[in-house]
Amino acid sequence: MSEGCFIIYIDYIIVCSKTLEEHRYRLSRFLTKIQSVNMKISLKKCHFGFKELKALGHIVSGLSLGIDKNNVAAVFLKPMPKNKKEFQSFLGFSQYFRQHFNDFSSIAKPLYRLHDKDTVFEMTVDRVKAFESLRQALTTSPLLLMPDFKLPFKMYIDASGDGLGSALHQVQILNDKPMEGLICFISRQIKSTEARYGASQMECLFLVWALEKFNYFLEGCVFEVITDCTSVMSLLNMKTPNRHMLRWQIAIQQYRGNMNIVHKDGNIHKNADGLSRWPLPNNNDNPSYVPEETSPQIPIEGIIVTDLNTTFFEEVGNSYTQDKNCSILCQLLTKDCKDSSLIHSLDEI
């Protein structure tokens, strides 16, 4: 079997080919393999030679990825959710397609509050409006282009006081014309520790975070980073970075040969700017969520202040002989000491 020409999800199998002749050859090999292991397939559920098909709630073709409108139509047939559980179920269904539009968290913000245990279910105007807007947005979401790893990518990044947003684009030849299309959206809220960062640090932080999340697209490929922050452009060549900048410099070294950072005004890349101002929440509903690391708090029971005007090292040296406990401990730690009973001579501290 040729690697990369079969996509298998449980009992769902897709055979991918670039030409009709190649497709016939791969289908023949696939069916021969099925027969050799005595497996059976239902012809009623099979579709052969299609340029696009339905798979896992999406319309998949060689060029783009869209939402299956039949699934969305079912949402319009259902009545308004009547309790918290039904609202959460609808929100979970909508989140499955969140990568198709960049203002998802903006529309669904009133519904996110229903995840809180202390929130009382109530059909407020904001929640009804959010439900209708989100349901309508599912029918108008943009198609996502299939990435071509032989072509360069464009990654737009932006950070604001609310969150971080990024949009990955690529220029492809569509209908004999070069057109820039969307590959994927990501966003997240800033963490409590990151809220103290300045604007320059925030943009540099998100460059590193976006590169990590888009690594499976960008590794080994040429790409541009479009930003409205000049500090990102100088991150790679900063001569006296602080500890954060130094760590981020090291993190992005693997992309140095393939990455070109371009500065453009924020009005030019509103796709990323909108994502950062309406980020997805920091919870498991966000595919880009990374739990915040917290350091354990160590209580300080006492602080001993030493007068630096005294001969500190002389006092330490004298304590080896003048202090009873210290003298006994020094004797016990020597190799020649065989009297283990000395430990009972120590005074209680």
C-alpha positions as CSV (number, residue, x, y, z in Angstrom):
1,M,0.0,0.0,0.0
2,S,1.3,3.5,-0.9
3,E,1.8,5.7,2.1
4,G,-0.4,8.7,2.3
5,C,-3.1,7.6,-0.2
6,F,-5.5,6.1,2.3
7,I,-7.3,7.9,5.2
8,I,-8.9,5.6,7.7
9,Y,-11.1,6.6,10.6
10,I,-12.7,3.5,12.4
11,D,-14.7,2.0,9.5
12,Y,-14.5,5.1,7.3
13,I,-11.9,4.7,4.5
14,I,-11.0,7.3,1.8
15,V,-8.7,6.4,-1.1
16,C,-7.0,9.6,-2.4
17,S,-5.5,10.0,-5.9
18,K,-4.4,12.8,-8.2
19,T,-5.5,11.3,-11.5
20,L,-8.2,8.9,-12.6
21,E,-5.7,6.3,-13.8
22,E,-3.9,6.4,-10.4
23,H,-7.3,6.1,-8.7
24,R,-8.2,3.0,-10.6
25,Y,-4.8,1.4,-9.7
26,R,-5.1,2.2,-6.0
27,L,-8.7,1.1,-5.8
28,S,-7.7,-2.2,-7.4
29,R,-4.9,-2.7,-4.9
30,F,-7.2,-1.7,-2.0
31,L,-10.0,-4.1,-3.0
32,T,-7.5,-6.9,-3.5
33,K,-6.2,-6.3,0.0
34,I,-9.7,-6.3,1.4
35,Q,-10.4,-9.6,-0.3
36,S,-7.2,-11.2,0.9
37,V,-8.2,-10.7,4.6
38,N,-11.8,-11.8,4.0
39,M,-13.4,-8.5,4.7
40,K,-16.7,-7.3,3.2
41,I,-17.9,-3.9,2.3
42,S,-21.3,-2.6,1.4
43,L,-21.6,-1.2,-2.1
44,K,-24.6,1.0,-1.0
45,K,-22.2,2.9,1.2
46,C,-19.4,3.2,-1.3
47,H,-18.8,6.1,-3.7
48,F,-16.3,5.8,-6.5
49,G,-14.5,8.4,-8.5
50,F,-15.9,11.6,-6.9
51,K,-14.0,14.9,-6.9
52,E,-15.5,15.8,-3.5
53,L,-17.3,13.8,-0.8
54,K,-18.8,14.1,2.6
55,A,-16.6,13.0,5.5
56,L,-17.0,13.5,9.2
57,G,-19.4,16.4,8.8
58,H,-17.3,18.1,6.2
59,I,-17.3,18.5,2.4
60,V,-13.8,17.4,1.4
61,S,-12.2,18.1,-2.1
62,G,-8.7,18.3,-3.4
63,L,-8.8,22.1,-3.0
64,S,-10.8,23.0,0.1
65,L,-12.6,21.9,3.3
66,G,-16.2,23.0,3.9
67,I,-19.0,22.3,6.3
68,D,-21.7,19.7,5.3
69,K,-24.8,21.8,4.9
70,N,-27.0,18.8,5.7
71,N,-25.7,18.8,9.2
72,V,-26.2,22.5,9.6
73,A,-29.8,22.2,8.2
74,A,-30.6,19.7,11.0
75,V,-29.7,22.5,13.5
76,F,-32.3,24.8,12.0
77,L,-35.0,22.1,12.4
78,K,-34.3,21.8,16.1
79,P,-36.2,24.1,18.6
80,M,-34.4,26.5,20.9
81,P,-32.6,24.7,23.7
82,K,-34.7,24.6,26.9
83,N,-32.0,24.0,29.5
84,K,-28.3,24.3,30.2
85,K,-27.4,20.8,29.0
86,E,-29.1,21.4,25.6
87,F,-27.3,24.7,25.2
88,Q,-24.0,23.1,26.0
89,S,-24.7,20.3,23.4
90,F,-25.4,22.9,20.7
91,L,-22.2,24.8,21.6
92,G,-20.2,21.6,21.4
93,F,-21.6,20.9,18.0
94,S,-20.7,24.4,16.8
95,Q,-17.2,24.2,18.2
96,Y,-16.5,21.3,16.0
97,F,-16.4,23.7,13.1
98,R,-14.8,26.7,14.9
99,Q,-11.7,26.7,12.6
100,H,-13.9,27.9,9.8
101,F,-14.6,31.4,11.2
102,N,-12.6,33.8,13.2
103,D,-15.3,35.4,15.4
104,F,-16.6,32.3,17.0
105,S,-15.9,33.3,20.6
106,S,-17.4,36.7,20.0
107,I,-20.7,35.2,19.0
108,A,-20.7,32.4,21.6
109,K,-19.5,34.5,24.5
110,P,-22.9,34.5,26.4
111,L,-23.2,30.8,25.9
112,Y,-19.7,30.1,27.4
113,R,-20.9,31.4,30.7
114,L,-23.3,28.4,31.0
115,H,-20.3,26.2,31.6
116,D,-20.0,27.7,35.1
117,K,-21.6,25.6,37.8
118,D,-22.9,28.6,39.6
119,T,-24.6,30.1,36.5
120,V,-28.3,29.8,36.7
121,F,-30.0,28.9,33.4
122,E,-32.1,31.8,32.1
123,M,-33.2,32.7,28.6
124,T,-31.7,36.1,28.4
125,V,-31.7,38.3,25.3
126,D,-28.0,37.9,24.9
127,R,-28.2,34.1,24.9
128,V,-31.0,34.0,22.5
129,K,-29.2,36.4,20.2
130,A,-26.0,34.4,20.5
131,F,-27.8,31.2,19.6
132,E,-29.4,32.6,16.5
133,S,-26.2,34.4,15.4
134,L,-24.1,31.3,15.9
135,R,-26.6,29.1,14.0
136,Q,-26.6,31.6,11.1
137,A,-22.8,31.8,11.1
138,L,-22.6,28.1,10.5
139,T,-24.2,28.5,7.1
140,T,-21.9,31.3,6.0
141,S,-18.5,30.1,7.2
142,P,-15.6,30.3,4.7
143,L,-14.0,27.3,3.0
144,L,-10.6,26.3,4.2
145,L,-8.0,25.7,1.5
146,M,-6.0,22.5,1.5
147,P,-2.4,23.4,2.2
148,D,0.2,22.9,-0.5
149,F,3.5,22.3,1.2
150,K,5.5,23.2,-1.9
151,L,4.2,26.8,-1.7
152,P,5.1,29.4,1.0
153,F,2.7,30.2,3.8
154,K,1.6,33.5,5.4
155,M,1.0,33.7,9.1
156,Y,-0.8,36.8,10.5
157,I,-0.4,37.4,14.2
158,D,-1.8,39.9,16.6
159,A,-2.0,40.3,20.4
160,S,-4.3,42.6,22.4
161,G,-5.2,43.0,26.1
162,D,-7.9,40.2,25.7
163,G,-6.0,37.5,23.9
164,L,-3.9,36.3,21.0
165,G,-5.0,35.5,17.4
166,S,-3.4,34.1,14.3
167,A,-4.6,33.2,10.8
168,L,-2.6,31.0,8.4
169,H,-3.0,31.8,4.7
170,Q,-1.5,30.6,1.5
171,V,-1.5,32.0,-2.1
172,Q,-2.6,29.3,-4.5
173,I,-3.5,29.2,-8.2
174,L,-7.3,29.0,-8.4
175,N,-9.1,29.4,-11.8
176,D,-5.7,30.3,-13.3
177,K,-5.3,33.3,-11.0
178,P,-3.2,33.6,-7.8
179,M,-5.5,34.0,-4.8
180,E,-4.7,34.2,-1.1
181,G,-6.9,31.8,0.9
182,L,-7.4,30.8,4.5
183,I,-5.9,27.6,5.8
184,C,-6.7,27.7,9.6
185,F,-7.6,30.0,12.5
186,I,-6.4,29.8,16.0
187,S,-6.8,32.0,19.1
188,R,-6.7,31.9,22.9
189,Q,-7.0,34.1,25.9
190,I,-3.9,35.4,27.7
191,K,-3.0,33.8,31.0
192,S,-2.9,35.7,34.3
193,T,0.9,35.7,34.3
194,E,1.1,37.0,30.7
195,A,-1.3,39.9,31.5
196,R,1.7,41.7,33.1
197,Y,3.7,41.6,29.8
198,G,4.2,44.7,27.8
199,A,3.0,45.0,24.2
200,S,6.4,44.0,22.8
201,Q,6.7,40.9,25.0
202,M,3.2,39.9,24.2
203,E,3.7,40.0,20.5
204,C,7.0,38.0,20.8
205,L,5.3,35.5,23.1
206,F,2.5,34.9,20.6
207,L,4.9,34.5,17.7
208,V,6.5,31.6,19.6
209,W,3.1,30.2,20.5
210,A,1.7,30.4,17.0
211,L,4.8,28.7,15.5
212,E,4.3,25.9,18.0
213,K,0.7,25.4,17.1
214,F,1.3,25.7,13.3
215,N,4.4,23.6,13.4
216,Y,2.9,20.7,11.4
217,F,2.2,23.2,8.6
218,L,5.4,25.3,8.8
219,E,8.2,22.9,9.6
220,G,10.5,22.7,6.6
221,C,8.4,25.2,4.6
222,V,9.1,28.8,3.7
223,F,6.7,31.3,5.3
224,E,6.1,35.0,6.1
225,V,5.1,36.3,9.5
226,I,3.0,39.4,9.1
227,T,2.7,41.6,12.2
228,D,2.1,45.2,13.2
229,C,4.6,45.1,16.0
230,T,8.2,46.1,15.2
231,S,9.7,44.4,18.3
232,V,8.9,41.0,16.7
233,M,11.1,41.9,13.8
234,S,14.1,42.5,16.1
235,L,13.5,39.4,18.3
236,L,15.9,37.2,16.3
237,N,18.7,39.8,16.4
238,M,18.3,41.2,19.9
239,K,21.7,41.6,21.5
240,T,20.7,42.1,25.1
241,P,17.4,40.1,25.6
242,N,15.8,39.6,29.0
243,R,15.2,36.1,30.2
244,H,11.9,35.8,28.4
245,M,13.2,37.1,25.1
246,L,16.3,34.9,25.3
247,R,14.1,31.8,25.8
248,W,12.0,32.7,22.9
249,Q,15.0,33.4,20.7
250,I,16.1,29.8,21.3
251,A,12.6,28.5,20.6
252,I,12.4,29.9,17.1
253,Q,15.9,29.2,15.9
254,Q,14.7,26.2,14.0
255,Y,12.6,28.5,11.7
256,R,15.3,31.1,11.2
257,G,16.3,30.0,7.7
258,N,12.7,29.7,6.4
259,M,11.0,32.6,8.2
260,N,10.7,36.2,7.0
261,I,9.1,38.7,9.4
262,V,7.2,41.5,7.6
263,H,5.8,44.6,9.3
264,K,2.4,45.9,8.1
265,D,-0.2,48.2,9.7
266,G,-2.8,46.4,11.8
267,N,-5.6,47.4,9.4
268,I,-4.1,45.1,6.8
269,H,-4.5,41.9,8.8
270,K,-7.8,42.3,10.7
271,N,-8.3,38.5,10.5
272,A,-5.7,38.0,13.3
273,D,-6.6,41.3,15.1
274,G,-10.2,40.2,15.4
275,L,-9.2,36.8,16.8
276,S,-7.0,38.3,19.5
277,R,-9.8,40.6,20.6
278,W,-12.4,37.8,20.7
279,P,-10.3,34.8,21.8
280,L,-11.5,31.3,22.6
281,P,-11.5,30.5,26.3
282,N,-8.7,28.9,28.2
283,N,-10.4,25.5,28.7
284,N,-10.5,22.1,27.1
285,D,-13.0,23.4,24.5
286,N,-10.2,25.3,22.8
287,P,-7.9,22.9,20.7
288,S,-5.0,25.3,21.3
289,Y,-5.4,25.4,25.1
290,V,-2.3,24.7,27.1
291,P,-2.9,24.4,30.9
292,E,-1.1,27.1,32.9
293,E,1.9,25.9,34.9
294,T,1.8,27.0,38.5
295,S,4.8,26.8,40.8
296,P,4.2,25.6,44.4
297,Q,4.2,28.3,47.0
298,I,7.0,27.8,49.6
299,P,6.3,29.6,52.9
300,I,9.1,31.6,54.4
301,E,9.1,30.9,58.1
302,G,12.0,33.2,59.0
303,I,14.8,35.3,57.6
304,I,18.1,35.7,59.4
305,V,19.8,39.0,58.8
306,T,23.6,39.1,59.2
307,D,25.4,42.3,60.0
308,L,27.9,42.6,57.1
309,N,30.1,45.0,59.1
310,T,31.3,42.0,61.3
311,T,33.9,39.5,60.2
312,F,31.3,37.0,59.0
313,F,33.7,34.3,57.8
314,E,35.7,34.4,61.1
315,E,32.5,33.9,63.1
316,V,31.6,30.9,60.9
317,G,35.1,29.4,61.4
318,N,35.0,29.9,65.2
319,S,31.6,28.3,65.5
320,Y,33.2,24.9,64.5
321,T,35.0,24.8,67.8
322,Q,33.1,27.2,70.1
323,D,29.5,26.0,69.3
324,K,28.8,22.7,71.0
325,N,26.4,21.3,68.4
326,C,28.5,22.4,65.5
327,S,31.6,20.9,67.0
328,I,29.9,17.5,67.5
329,L,28.5,17.5,64.0
330,C,32.0,18.2,62.5
331,Q,33.4,15.2,64.5
332,L,30.6,12.9,63.3
333,L,31.2,13.9,59.7
334,T,34.9,13.0,59.7
335,K,36.0,9.7,58.4
336,D,38.1,8.8,61.5
337,C,35.2,9.3,64.0
338,K,34.1,5.9,65.4
339,D,32.2,7.1,68.4
340,S,28.5,7.1,67.2
341,S,27.3,7.9,70.8
342,L,28.3,11.6,70.2
343,I,25.0,12.1,68.5
344,H,23.2,11.8,71.8
345,S,25.3,14.7,73.2
346,L,23.6,17.2,70.8
347,D,21.5,19.8,72.5
348,E,17.8,20.0,71.3
349,I,17.2,22.9,68.9
